[in-house]
Amino acid sequence: MSQITLYLDDATQALVDQAAQANGMSKSRWVAEIIRKYASHEWPQDCLALAGRFADFPLREAEPAGTTADVPRVGF
């Protein structure tokens, strides 16, 4: 297991102390949990559950009002 040194101001240190104690874990474990949570590249399950739930959500393919067709491009 590797170790890391963090330099925190007093207010931030107090927040870490309070949060770790409130969650019943060591400061080290609490910080590791937060890093896992926020450094993850996966969507949280509650966000994934929202996929397709909004029937009136505008689709990307739908052309917004007031747009015009693309102009012809100049070939090279």
C-alpha positions as CSV (number, residue, x, y, z in Angstrom):
1,M,0.0,0.0,0.0
2,S,1.4,3.4,-0.9
3,Q,1.4,6.6,1.1
4,I,0.7,10.1,0.2
5,T,1.3,13.4,1.9
6,L,-1.3,16.1,1.8
7,Y,-0.9,19.7,2.9
8,L,-4.2,21.1,4.0
9,D,-5.2,24.4,5.5
10,D,-6.8,24.3,9.0
11,A,-10.4,24.7,7.7
12,T,-10.0,21.8,5.2
13,Q,-8.3,19.6,7.8
14,A,-11.3,20.2,10.2
15,L,-13.7,19.2,7.4
16,V,-11.7,16.0,6.8
17,D,-11.7,15.2,10.6
18,Q,-15.4,15.8,10.9
19,A,-16.4,13.9,7.8
20,A,-14.2,10.9,8.7
21,Q,-15.6,10.8,12.2
22,A,-19.2,11.2,11.0
23,N,-18.7,8.2,8.7
24,G,-17.0,6.1,11.4
25,M,-13.8,5.6,9.5
26,S,-10.2,6.8,9.6
27,K,-9.2,9.9,7.8
28,S,-7.0,7.9,5.5
29,R,-9.9,5.6,4.6
30,W,-12.3,8.5,4.2
31,V,-9.9,10.3,1.8
32,A,-9.4,7.1,-0.2
33,E,-13.1,6.6,-0.5
34,I,-13.6,10.2,-1.8
35,I,-10.8,9.7,-4.3
36,R,-12.3,6.5,-5.6
37,K,-15.7,8.2,-5.9
38,Y,-14.6,11.3,-7.7
39,A,-11.7,9.9,-9.8
40,S,-13.8,7.1,-11.2
41,H,-14.6,7.1,-14.9
42,E,-18.0,5.5,-14.5
43,W,-21.4,7.1,-14.2
44,P,-23.1,6.7,-10.9
45,Q,-25.9,4.1,-10.9
46,D,-28.6,6.8,-10.1
47,C,-27.5,8.8,-13.2
48,L,-27.6,5.7,-15.4
49,A,-31.1,5.0,-14.2
50,L,-32.3,8.3,-15.6
51,A,-31.4,7.4,-19.2
52,G,-34.5,7.5,-21.4
53,R,-36.7,8.8,-18.5
54,F,-37.5,12.2,-20.1
55,A,-40.0,11.6,-23.0
56,D,-40.0,15.3,-23.9
57,F,-36.2,15.7,-23.9
58,P,-35.1,17.2,-27.2
59,L,-33.1,14.7,-29.3
60,R,-29.7,15.7,-30.8
61,E,-31.1,14.8,-34.2
62,A,-33.9,17.3,-33.9
63,E,-33.0,20.6,-35.6
64,P,-33.4,23.6,-33.2
65,A,-35.9,26.3,-34.2
66,G,-34.4,29.1,-36.3
67,T,-31.6,27.0,-37.8
68,T,-30.9,26.9,-41.5
69,A,-29.4,24.3,-43.8
70,D,-25.6,24.3,-44.1
71,V,-24.1,26.3,-46.9
72,P,-22.3,24.5,-49.8
73,R,-18.6,23.9,-49.0
74,V,-15.7,24.9,-51.3
75,G,-13.8,21.9,-52.5
76,F,-10.0,21.8,-52.5
